Amino acid sequence: MERKELVTQVLLAAAAFLVSYFFIKSLKNPLRKIPGPSGYPLLGNILSLNPKNIHNQFYEMARKYGAVMKVKIFGKPIVVLNSREACLEALIKTGTDFQGRPPLKRNNMVVPTNVVFSNLSDEQAMLRRLFTKAMKAYGPGVAHLENVMQDTIRGLVDGIDQKGDQAIESTELSIGYVCCVLASMMFGEKYSYDDELCHQMNQVNSQVIEATDPFSSGAVLDAMPFLYDFKFLFRDQHKKLDSANEAATTFIQSRIDDAKQSFDANHMRGCLDFFIEMQKNEIGADGKPLLDDVMLRGLLMNFLTAGLETSRRSLAQIFLDLLHDPTLQKILQAEIDSQFEPTQTIALKDKVKLPQMEAYMLEHLRFLTQVPFMIPHMAVRDTEVAGYKIPADTVVLMNSYHVAHNPDVFDEPFKVKPDRFLNGSGELIDRDHPLRQNFLGFGAGRRQCPGESFAKSRIFLFLANILQKYDVKVEGELPERDVRKYPMSILLTPPSVKVRFTRRQ
């Protein structure tokens, strides 16, 4: 009995020591001072969070806890920055302190090398430099992009006219347009609205999105990467990852191989040709290309996924706005009619003539805020933000959804009110106006989205040229237009709607 009692006492003492150790350690953790909801041991707040509605839950928390808050996912603390000031301090004022990325197991399995999700490194900096260089060299840049988009819009108009009075799903139309633009930019050829290659691009992208969605059940593999080795527990998830990896690799590599066979340095086509030229000319100290095919596949997959997912959601939201507010549609059309003849093509340089259109574009981006928390950041060293100390390796989210819908800044933030971006003379408010400063949808600082200007250009040219030629009407039931009810799936996802196009006289 004495021996059993001794063992019991030793175990109790060891347990008491461990409890004391972790308690004292938690007291010393600077994140302890950051406010946030209480959670359960080990699980944290995971049981109270709904992945499909997390943007609204974090919004309500922001109203309660203020500019900086903390949540725990499986016991791991995540810091959330809810104010514009705190976000900009982290993204710009602290230099590179918050420019890391947390490891995302599933994404790295499907796209091993990429610009968007990789951590700060020489390789990441090199990939971003090459990506930007190709964008600037392409055509050069926006000028050639506009020609590509105008050609695609003309093809799209022909396709709409051929359908006559037949209604079209807004999602189908959006994907067709965006895929055509992206395919032309990437591969340098002209594609029709319903080209088979565009369908392949969409299918590959859909598989990648489904396999890596951070708001799906598979996110547990990102939160606890060691579980990835227990494949019998996640058979369906592993099948999706393997299938997406194979589809993406096969599709992208086949395009690379075809482009290499027909490559002509005197006749450059799309961005892929510029990447191939870099592959030939940018050589490392070891005599090997700085940009190998694995890296190239990652760049092209980033190009495809980022461009397609954001633009198609924007266009889906635009149709909802026009159908919910016929007055807005008439105002934009009247502005277009006052500046252009019916047969005149509207170009990017014409944006200054359309302040109402520009104001709507700003309001559209603010209202939708389709990337509610931006891409996750991670502290690469011990640092601080808004007076709180943040240890290295802490995951940090920028709550751009709250920033863009902050009722202390925006009157009726969950209504679409383009006039908020116009002054008393009907002109667009200045760039440094507080209302324009409170939008961080494309990020800021060193990791700001490099495709911002291309995304805005795609949306503007589509909207202006479609409204110039058509009245847009709903077919059947009109879904709600309330961003608070949109589900999270990679990004906020507006519902699709059937649209009928009537040629304007």
C-alpha positions as CSV (number, residue, x, y, z in Angstrom):
1,M,0.0,0.0,0.0
2,E,2.8,2.4,0.8
3,R,4.3,1.9,-2.6
4,K,1.0,2.6,-4.3
5,E,0.5,5.7,-2.2
6,L,4.0,6.8,-3.1
7,V,3.3,6.3,-6.9
8,T,0.0,8.2,-6.5
9,Q,1.7,11.1,-4.7
10,V,4.4,11.3,-7.4
11,L,1.8,11.3,-10.2
12,L,-0.2,14.0,-8.4
13,A,2.9,16.0,-7.8
14,A,3.9,15.7,-11.5
15,A,0.4,16.7,-12.6
16,A,0.5,19.7,-10.3
17,F,3.9,20.7,-11.6
18,L,2.6,20.5,-15.3
19,V,-0.5,22.5,-14.5
20,S,1.6,25.1,-12.7
21,Y,4.1,25.2,-15.5
22,F,1.6,25.8,-18.2
23,F,-0.4,28.2,-16.1
24,I,2.7,30.3,-15.4
25,K,3.7,30.0,-19.1
26,S,0.2,31.3,-20.1
27,L,0.6,34.2,-17.7
28,K,3.8,35.2,-19.4
29,N,2.3,34.9,-22.9
30,P,1.8,38.5,-24.2
31,L,-1.2,37.4,-26.3
32,R,-3.1,36.8,-23.0
33,K,-3.6,40.6,-22.8
34,I,-5.5,40.7,-26.1
35,P,-9.3,40.5,-25.6
36,G,-11.5,37.8,-27.2
37,P,-14.1,35.2,-26.6
38,S,-13.4,32.5,-24.0
39,G,-13.1,29.0,-25.3
40,Y,-12.6,25.4,-24.3
41,P,-9.2,23.8,-23.4
42,L,-7.5,22.3,-26.5
43,L,-10.5,23.1,-28.8
44,G,-10.5,26.9,-28.2
45,N,-13.4,28.6,-30.0
46,I,-13.8,26.1,-32.8
47,L,-17.2,24.8,-31.5
48,S,-18.7,28.3,-31.6
49,L,-17.5,29.2,-35.1
50,N,-19.5,28.5,-38.2
51,P,-17.1,28.5,-41.2
52,K,-19.8,29.5,-43.7
53,N,-20.9,32.5,-41.5
54,I,-17.5,33.4,-39.9
55,H,-17.4,36.8,-41.6
56,N,-20.5,37.9,-39.6
57,Q,-19.3,36.3,-36.4
58,F,-16.0,38.1,-36.6
59,Y,-17.9,41.3,-37.4
60,E,-19.9,41.1,-34.2
61,M,-16.8,40.2,-32.2
62,A,-15.1,43.3,-33.7
63,R,-17.9,45.5,-32.4
64,K,-17.5,44.0,-29.0
65,Y,-13.7,43.6,-28.6
66,G,-12.4,46.6,-30.6
67,A,-9.5,47.1,-32.9
68,V,-7.5,44.0,-31.9
69,M,-8.9,40.7,-30.7
70,K,-7.9,37.1,-30.3
71,V,-9.6,33.7,-31.1
72,K,-8.3,30.2,-30.6
73,I,-8.5,27.4,-33.1
74,F,-7.7,24.0,-31.5
75,G,-5.9,26.0,-28.8
76,K,-3.8,27.9,-31.2
77,P,-4.2,31.7,-30.8
78,I,-5.0,33.8,-33.9
79,V,-4.9,37.6,-33.7
80,V,-7.5,39.5,-35.7
81,L,-7.1,43.2,-36.6
82,N,-10.4,44.9,-37.0
83,S,-9.6,48.6,-37.7
84,R,-8.0,50.2,-40.7
85,E,-5.3,51.8,-38.5
86,A,-4.3,48.4,-37.0
87,C,-4.3,46.7,-40.4
88,L,-2.1,49.4,-42.0
89,E,0.3,49.4,-39.1
90,A,0.8,45.7,-39.5
91,L,1.0,45.7,-43.3
92,I,3.1,48.8,-43.8
93,K,4.5,50.6,-40.7
94,T,6.1,47.5,-39.2
95,G,8.0,46.7,-42.4
96,T,8.2,42.9,-42.9
97,D,7.2,41.9,-39.4
98,F,3.8,40.5,-40.5
99,Q,4.7,39.5,-44.0
100,G,4.9,35.8,-43.4
101,R,2.3,33.2,-44.3
102,P,1.1,30.3,-42.1
103,P,1.7,26.9,-43.5
104,L,-1.3,25.7,-45.4
105,K,-0.8,22.0,-45.9
106,R,-3.5,21.3,-48.5
107,N,-2.7,24.3,-50.7
108,N,1.0,23.4,-50.7
109,M,0.1,19.9,-51.8
110,V,-1.8,21.1,-54.9
111,V,0.3,24.2,-55.7
112,P,3.7,23.5,-54.2
113,T,5.3,26.7,-55.4
114,N,3.3,30.0,-55.6
115,V,3.5,33.7,-55.0
116,V,0.4,34.1,-52.9
117,F,0.7,31.5,-50.1
118,S,4.4,31.1,-49.7
119,N,6.3,32.5,-46.7
120,L,8.8,35.2,-47.0
121,S,12.0,33.8,-48.7
122,D,14.4,34.6,-51.5
123,E,12.4,32.2,-53.7
124,Q,9.1,34.0,-53.0
125,A,10.7,37.4,-53.6
126,M,12.1,36.1,-56.9
127,L,8.8,34.6,-58.0
128,R,7.0,37.9,-57.3
129,R,9.6,39.8,-59.2
130,L,9.3,37.6,-62.2
131,F,5.5,37.7,-62.0
132,T,5.5,41.5,-61.9
133,K,8.1,41.7,-64.7
134,A,6.0,39.5,-66.9
135,M,3.0,41.7,-66.2
136,K,4.9,44.9,-67.2
137,A,6.4,43.3,-70.2
138,Y,3.1,41.9,-71.5
139,G,2.1,44.0,-74.4
140,P,3.2,46.2,-72.5
141,G,0.9,45.6,-69.5
142,V,-2.5,47.2,-69.3
143,A,-2.5,48.5,-72.9
144,H,-2.4,45.0,-74.4
145,L,-4.7,43.7,-71.7
146,E,-7.4,46.2,-72.8
147,N,-7.2,44.9,-76.4
148,V,-7.6,41.4,-75.1
149,M,-10.6,42.3,-73.0
150,Q,-12.3,44.4,-75.8
151,D,-11.9,41.4,-78.2
152,T,-13.5,39.1,-75.5
153,I,-16.3,41.6,-74.9
154,R,-17.1,41.7,-78.6
155,G,-17.3,37.9,-78.7
156,L,-19.4,38.0,-75.6
157,V,-21.9,40.4,-77.1
158,D,-22.1,38.2,-80.2
159,G,-22.8,35.3,-77.9
160,I,-25.6,37.1,-76.1
161,D,-27.1,38.3,-79.3
162,Q,-27.2,34.8,-80.7
163,K,-29.1,33.6,-77.6
164,G,-31.8,36.2,-78.5
165,D,-34.4,36.5,-75.7
166,Q,-33.1,33.4,-73.9
167,A,-32.1,34.0,-70.2
168,I,-28.5,33.3,-69.1
169,E,-27.2,32.3,-65.7
170,S,-25.0,35.2,-64.4
171,T,-22.4,32.8,-63.1
172,E,-22.1,31.0,-66.4
173,L,-21.7,34.4,-68.2
174,S,-19.2,35.6,-65.7
175,I,-17.0,32.5,-65.9
176,G,-17.1,32.5,-69.7
177,Y,-16.0,36.1,-69.9
178,V,-13.3,35.9,-67.2
179,C,-11.9,32.6,-68.5
180,C,-11.6,34.0,-72.0
181,V,-9.7,37.0,-70.8
182,L,-7.4,34.9,-68.6
183,A,-6.7,32.4,-71.3
184,S,-5.8,35.1,-73.8
185,M,-3.6,36.8,-71.3
186,M,-1.8,33.6,-70.3
187,F,-1.5,31.9,-73.6
188,G,-1.7,34.8,-76.1
189,E,-4.4,33.4,-78.4
190,K,-7.9,34.5,-79.0
191,Y,-10.6,32.4,-77.5
192,S,-14.4,32.4,-77.9
193,Y,-16.8,32.7,-75.0
194,D,-17.6,28.9,-75.0
195,D,-14.1,27.6,-76.1
196,E,-13.3,24.1,-74.7
197,L,-10.0,25.4,-73.2
198,C,-12.0,27.9,-71.1
199,H,-14.2,25.1,-69.8
200,Q,-11.1,23.1,-68.9
201,M,-9.6,26.1,-67.0
202,N,-12.9,26.4,-65.0
203,Q,-13.0,22.7,-64.3
204,V,-9.4,22.6,-63.1
205,N,-9.9,25.7,-61.0
206,S,-13.1,24.2,-59.4
207,Q,-11.3,21.1,-58.4
208,V,-8.4,23.1,-56.8
209,I,-10.9,25.3,-54.9
210,E,-12.9,22.4,-53.6
211,A,-9.8,20.6,-52.4
212,T,-8.2,23.6,-50.7
213,D,-11.2,25.6,-49.4
214,P,-10.1,26.9,-45.9
215,F,-13.7,27.0,-44.8
216,S,-14.5,23.3,-45.5
217,S,-14.1,20.3,-43.2
218,G,-10.6,19.6,-44.7
219,A,-9.3,22.8,-42.9
220,V,-8.5,20.6,-40.0
221,L,-5.5,19.3,-42.0
222,D,-4.2,22.9,-42.2
223,A,-4.8,23.5,-38.5
224,M,-3.2,20.2,-37.5
225,P,-0.8,19.2,-40.3
226,F,0.3,16.0,-38.5
227,L,-3.1,14.5,-39.2
228,Y,-2.2,14.5,-42.9
229,D,-0.3,11.2,-42.4
230,F,-3.4,9.5,-41.0
231,K,-4.9,9.1,-44.5
232,F,-7.5,6.6,-43.4
233,L,-9.2,9.3,-41.4
234,F,-9.6,11.7,-44.3
235,R,-10.0,9.4,-47.4
236,D,-12.4,11.8,-49.2
237,Q,-10.1,14.8,-48.6
238,H,-7.1,13.0,-49.9
239,K,-8.9,11.9,-53.0
240,K,-9.9,15.5,-53.7
241,L,-6.3,16.7,-53.2
242,D,-4.8,14.0,-55.4
243,S,-7.4,14.6,-58.1
244,A,-6.9,18.4,-58.0
245,N,-3.1,18.0,-58.1
246,E,-3.2,15.7,-61.1
247,A,-5.7,17.9,-63.0
248,A,-3.8,21.1,-62.4
249,T,-0.4,19.6,-63.2
250,T,-1.6,17.9,-66.4
251,F,-3.5,20.9,-67.7
252,I,-0.8,23.6,-66.9
253,Q,2.2,21.4,-67.9
254,S,0.6,20.6,-71.3
255,R,0.2,24.3,-72.0
256,I,3.8,24.9,-71.0
257,D,5.0,22.1,-73.3
258,D,3.0,23.4,-76.2
259,A,4.2,26.9,-75.7
260,K,7.8,25.8,-75.5
261,Q,7.6,23.9,-78.8
262,S,6.1,26.9,-80.6
263,F,8.1,29.6,-78.8
264,D,9.4,32.4,-80.9
265,A,11.3,35.2,-79.2
266,N,10.5,37.5,-82.1
267,H,6.8,36.9,-81.7
268,M,5.8,37.0,-78.0
269,R,2.3,36.0,-77.2
270,G,0.9,35.8,-73.7
271,C,2.4,35.9,-70.2
272,L,3.5,32.3,-70.6
273,D,5.9,33.3,-73.4
274,F,7.5,35.9,-71.2
275,F,7.9,33.3,-68.4
276,I,9.5,30.9,-70.9
277,E,11.9,33.6,-72.0
278,M,12.8,34.3,-68.3
279,Q,13.4,30.6,-67.9
280,K,15.9,30.7,-70.7
281,N,17.7,33.9,-69.6
282,E,17.4,34.0,-65.8
283,I,20.1,31.6,-64.7
284,G,21.3,31.0,-61.1
285,A,24.8,30.6,-59.8
286,D,24.5,26.8,-60.2
287,G,23.9,27.2,-63.9
288,K,20.2,26.1,-63.6
289,P,17.2,28.3,-64.5
290,L,15.9,30.3,-61.6
291,L,12.4,29.5,-62.8
292,D,11.8,25.8,-63.2
293,D,8.6,24.1,-64.5
294,V,7.3,23.5,-60.9
295,M,7.6,27.2,-60.1
296,L,6.1,28.1,-63.5
297,R,3.1,25.8,-62.9
298,G,2.6,27.5,-59.5
299,L,2.7,31.0,-61.0
300,L,0.2,30.1,-63.7
301,M,-2.1,28.4,-61.2
302,N,-2.0,31.5,-59.0
303,F,-2.8,33.6,-62.1
304,L,-5.8,31.4,-62.9
305,T,-7.3,30.9,-59.5
306,A,-6.9,34.5,-58.2
307,G,-8.1,36.0,-61.5
308,L,-11.1,33.7,-62.0
309,E,-12.4,33.5,-58.4
310,T,-12.4,37.2,-57.6
311,S,-13.7,38.5,-61.0
312,R,-16.6,36.0,-61.4
313,R,-17.9,36.9,-57.9
314,S,-17.6,40.6,-58.7
315,L,-19.6,40.2,-61.9
316,A,-22.2,38.0,-60.1
317,Q,-22.6,40.8,-57.5
318,I,-22.9,43.5,-60.2
319,F,-25.8,41.7,-61.8
320,L,-27.6,41.5,-58.4
321,D,-27.0,45.3,-57.9
322,L,-28.4,46.2,-61.3
323,L,-31.4,44.0,-60.9
324,H,-32.2,45.0,-57.4
325,D,-31.8,48.7,-58.3
326,P,-33.2,49.5,-61.8
327,T,-32.7,53.2,-61.0
328,L,-28.9,52.6,-60.6
329,Q,-28.9,50.9,-64.0
330,K,-30.7,53.9,-65.6
331,I,-28.3,56.4,-63.9
332,L,-25.2,54.6,-65.2
333,Q,-26.7,54.2,-68.7
334,A,-27.6,57.9,-68.8
335,E,-24.1,58.8,-67.9
336,I,-22.7,56.5,-70.6
337,D,-25.1,57.9,-73.2
338,S,-24.1,61.5,-72.4
339,Q,-20.5,60.8,-73.1
340,F,-20.5,58.2,-76.0
341,E,-22.2,57.4,-79.2
342,P,-23.9,54.0,-79.2
343,T,-21.3,52.5,-81.6
344,Q,-18.3,54.0,-79.7
345,T,-16.2,51.5,-77.7
346,I,-15.6,52.6,-74.1
347,A,-11.9,52.3,-73.1
348,L,-10.0,52.4,-69.8
349,K,-8.9,56.0,-70.4
350,D,-12.6,56.9,-70.4
351,K,-13.1,56.2,-66.7
352,V,-12.6,59.9,-65.9
353,K,-15.7,60.7,-68.0
354,L,-17.8,58.4,-65.9
355,P,-17.7,59.5,-62.2
356,Q,-21.1,57.8,-61.4
357,M,-19.6,54.5,-62.8
358,E,-16.4,55.0,-60.8
359,A,-18.4,55.7,-57.6
360,Y,-20.4,52.5,-58.2
361,M,-17.2,50.5,-58.7
362,L,-15.9,51.7,-55.4
363,E,-19.1,51.0,-53.6
364,H,-19.4,47.6,-55.2
365,L,-15.9,46.6,-54.0
366,R,-16.6,48.0,-50.5
367,F,-20.0,46.3,-50.2
368,L,-18.9,42.9,-51.4
369,T,-15.5,42.7,-49.7
370,Q,-15.2,39.2,-51.1
371,V,-11.9,38.5,-49.3
372,P,-13.2,39.3,-45.7
373,F,-9.9,38.5,-44.0
374,M,-7.4,38.9,-46.8
375,I,-4.8,36.1,-47.2
376,P,-3.6,35.1,-43.6
377,H,-0.4,36.7,-42.4
378,M,2.1,35.5,-39.8
379,A,4.5,37.4,-37.6
380,V,8.1,36.4,-38.7
381,R,9.6,37.9,-35.5
382,D,8.6,39.2,-32.1
383,T,6.8,42.5,-32.8
384,E,3.8,44.5,-31.8
385,V,0.7,46.2,-33.2
386,A,-1.7,48.7,-31.7
387,G,0.3,48.5,-28.4
388,Y,0.0,44.7,-28.1
389,K,3.0,42.5,-28.2
390,I,2.8,39.7,-30.8
391,P,5.2,36.7,-30.6
392,A,6.9,35.3,-33.7
393,D,4.9,32.6,-35.6
394,T,1.5,34.1,-34.6
395,V,-1.1,34.0,-37.3
396,V,-2.7,37.4,-37.9
397,L,-5.9,38.1,-39.9
398,M,-6.9,41.5,-41.3
399,N,-10.7,41.9,-40.8
400,S,-11.2,43.9,-44.0
401,Y,-14.9,43.0,-43.9
402,H,-15.4,45.0,-40.7
403,V,-13.2,47.8,-42.0
404,A,-15.4,48.1,-45.1
405,H,-18.7,47.9,-43.1
406,N,-17.7,49.9,-40.0
407,P,-20.9,51.8,-39.1
408,D,-18.7,54.4,-37.4
409,V,-17.3,55.3,-40.9
410,F,-20.0,54.3,-43.3
411,D,-23.7,55.3,-43.0
412,E,-25.9,52.2,-43.6
413,P,-22.9,50.0,-44.4
414,F,-25.0,47.1,-45.6
415,K,-26.7,49.1,-48.3
416,V,-25.3,49.8,-51.8
417,K,-25.1,53.6,-51.9
418,P,-22.6,54.7,-54.7
419,D,-23.4,58.4,-54.0
420,R,-21.3,58.2,-50.8
421,F,-18.2,58.3,-53.1
422,L,-19.4,61.5,-54.9
423,N,-19.0,65.1,-53.6
424,G,-21.5,67.9,-53.8
425,S,-20.6,68.6,-57.4
426,G,-21.1,65.0,-58.5
427,E,-17.4,64.4,-58.8
428,L,-15.5,61.4,-57.4
429,I,-14.1,62.2,-53.9
430,D,-10.3,62.3,-53.6
431,R,-8.2,59.2,-53.0
432,D,-7.2,60.4,-49.5
433,H,-10.8,60.8,-48.4
434,P,-11.5,58.7,-45.3
435,L,-14.2,56.7,-47.1
436,R,-11.8,55.6,-49.9
437,Q,-9.1,54.9,-47.4
438,N,-11.4,52.4,-45.5
439,F,-11.1,49.7,-48.2
440,L,-8.4,47.1,-47.9
441,G,-9.8,44.5,-50.2
442,F,-6.5,44.2,-52.2
443,G,-4.3,44.4,-49.2
444,A,-1.4,46.9,-48.7
445,G,2.3,47.0,-48.4
446,R,4.8,44.4,-49.8
447,R,2.2,41.7,-50.2
448,Q,-0.5,43.8,-51.8
449,C,-2.3,42.0,-54.6
450,P,-0.3,42.5,-57.8
451,G,-3.4,41.9,-60.0
452,E,-5.4,44.8,-58.6
453,S,-5.3,47.0,-61.7
454,F,-6.1,44.1,-63.9
455,A,-9.1,43.1,-61.8
456,K,-10.5,46.6,-61.8
457,S,-10.0,46.9,-65.5
458,R,-11.8,43.7,-66.3
459,I,-14.8,44.8,-64.2
460,F,-15.0,48.3,-65.6
461,L,-14.8,47.3,-69.3
462,F,-17.4,44.6,-68.8
463,L,-19.9,46.8,-66.9
464,A,-19.5,49.9,-69.1
465,N,-19.8,48.0,-72.4
466,I,-22.6,45.7,-71.4
467,L,-24.7,48.6,-70.0
468,Q,-24.1,50.6,-73.2
469,K,-25.6,47.9,-75.3
470,Y,-28.2,46.2,-73.1
471,D,-31.0,46.6,-70.6
472,V,-30.5,43.9,-67.9
473,K,-33.6,42.3,-66.5
474,V,-34.2,39.4,-64.2
475,E,-35.7,36.1,-65.3
476,G,-37.6,34.3,-62.5
477,E,-37.0,34.8,-58.8
478,L,-34.5,37.5,-57.8
479,P,-32.2,36.3,-54.9
480,E,-31.5,38.5,-51.9
481,R,-28.7,41.0,-52.1
482,D,-27.3,40.9,-48.6
483,V,-23.6,40.3,-48.1
484,R,-24.4,39.1,-44.6
485,K,-26.2,36.1,-46.0
486,Y,-23.6,35.1,-48.6
487,P,-21.8,31.9,-47.6
488,M,-18.0,31.7,-47.3
489,S,-16.3,29.4,-49.8
490,I,-12.7,30.5,-50.3
491,L,-14.4,34.0,-50.8
492,L,-17.8,35.4,-50.1
493,T,-20.1,34.0,-52.8
494,P,-23.1,36.0,-54.1
495,P,-25.9,33.9,-55.5
496,S,-26.3,33.4,-59.3
497,V,-29.3,34.8,-61.0
498,K,-30.9,34.3,-64.5
499,V,-30.5,37.4,-66.6
500,R,-32.3,38.5,-69.7
501,F,-30.5,41.0,-72.0
502,T,-32.5,43.3,-74.2
503,R,-30.7,45.3,-76.9
504,R,-31.0,49.1,-76.2
505,Q,-32.4,51.2,-79.0
